[in-house]
């Protein structure tokens, strides 16, 4: 919103300068005030260049902090107030096809698995997933669990603790 206020301010100042120059001096006043507009012009152009980024931020606001991608596959991850990362089991199955069914997961890690979030889906915490997949020898599972820890869970804990996230 600040971008539009800045553009309106610079545009209003430019219009006021042009109008007053025209009113008091006539057409020659426009020529005389061109250096002033030359000073305000770059600021206006710079402000106009911010509009696409601002619109992009407005459009992506619902997914801010929730969109993660692993090897081209989107992952719906919900991060709660305790920095606990809850990943959709359906999204995990896109990568780890050997993941047990939701009923089995609920028996294996009952406190770290359940239905929740928006949209309502079965989700498992990163710690619960690591616990379930601890004995897996598949390198794909190992890489995926490492990605979850390094790129998702650790930055979430750092944000909760107030530490600067490298990157």
N, C-alpha and C positions, 0 to 999 in steps of 0.2 A: 504494500500500500504506500510505503514511503516513496517508491519510485514515481508513482503518479503525482504525489504532492510536489516532489522536486521538479518534475516536468511542468506542472501547472505553474509553479513559482517562476521558473526561468522563462516560460512562455509569456506569463503576465508581465514580467519586467521588460521583456523585449517589446511586447505590444505597447506598453505604456511609454517607453522611450520613443518608439516610432511615432505614436500618436502625438505626443507632446512636441516632438521636433516638427512634424507636419503642421500642427496647429500654430506654433509660434513663428516658424521661419518659412514654412511652405516646402515646396519640393527640394529646395537646397538643404533643408533640415535633414531630409532623409540621407543625403550624401554625407552630411557632416556627422551623423550618428552611426554610420556604418562601422567605424572602428569599435564602437561600444558593442554592436551586435556581433562583430568578429570575435570579441572577447567572450560573449555569452554563447556563441554558436557551438564551440567544442563541448561546453558543458551540456548543452541540449542534446548533442549527438551522443555523448557518452551516456546520458540518462536514457535515451531512446534505445541504446544497445543493451540495456539491462532488462528491458521488457520481456524478451523471450525467456530468459532465465527465471524471471519472476512468475511468468505464466506456467512454466514447467514446474516450479516449486508448488504453485497452487494446485496443479493437476495431480501431482504425485504425493500430496499431503496425506491421503489415507494410507499409503503404503510406507510412509517415512519410518525408518527403523525396523521394518518388518520384512523387507524384500532381501532374500539371500538366494544365491545361485551357486550350484555346485556342478561343474562341468556341463554347463548349458541347461541344467534342469533346475527349475525354480523350486525353492523350498519355503514352505509356510512355517515360519518360526515365530513363536510368541514369547516375548521376554517379560516376565512379571517383575514386581517391585523388589523381590529378593534376588534379582538377576538370574533367576532360574530359567533356562531356555527350554521351551516345550515345542518339539518339532512334530509335525503331522506324520503319523505312521504311514499314510498313503504316499507321502513324498519320500520317506525313507525307502519304501519299497521300489521306488523308481531306480534307486542306486543299489540297494542291498536286497536282492530278490529272495534271499534266504531268511529274511526277518520273519519270526513266528507270527501267527495270527494275533489279533487284538485280545482275544480271550486268553491265549497262552501268555501273552505279555502281562496281562492283568494278574495272572497267578504268579508269574516269576518276580515281578517288581510292582506290587500293588500300590505302593505310595508314590511311585514315580511314573505312573501310567494312568490315563483316564480320558474321558471325553470333556472337551472344553474349548474355550477360545471363540473368536468370531472369525470365520464361520465355525460352527460347532463341528469338531472333528476329533477322532481319537488322536491323542498326542502322548509323547513320551519325552521325559527329560533327557538331556544329553548324558547325565550321569547314569540314568537307567539304561539308556541305549548302550553305553560303554560296558555296563555290567552284563547285559544280555550278550553282547558281541565279544566279550573278553576272550573266549576260547576260539573264536573264528581265526582261521589261518589264511583266509582269502586276502590278498593284498588290496583289493578294492575296498573291503570293509575297513581295513587298517587305515587306508588313505582317507576314507570318508570320516571315520571317527577322529582322526587327527585334524582334518579340516574343521569339524564341528568344534573341537576344543580350541584350536588356535584362532580361527577366524570368527567364531560366533560366541562361544561361552566366555573365553578370557576377556575379549573387549567389553562384554556386558558386565562382567565383574569389575573391570577397571573403571567403567563409567559409574557403577554403583559406589565404588570406593573413592571416587574423585581423582583417580590417577589419570594422567594423560595417556591416551591411546596412541601408540606409534603408528605412523602411516602418513 
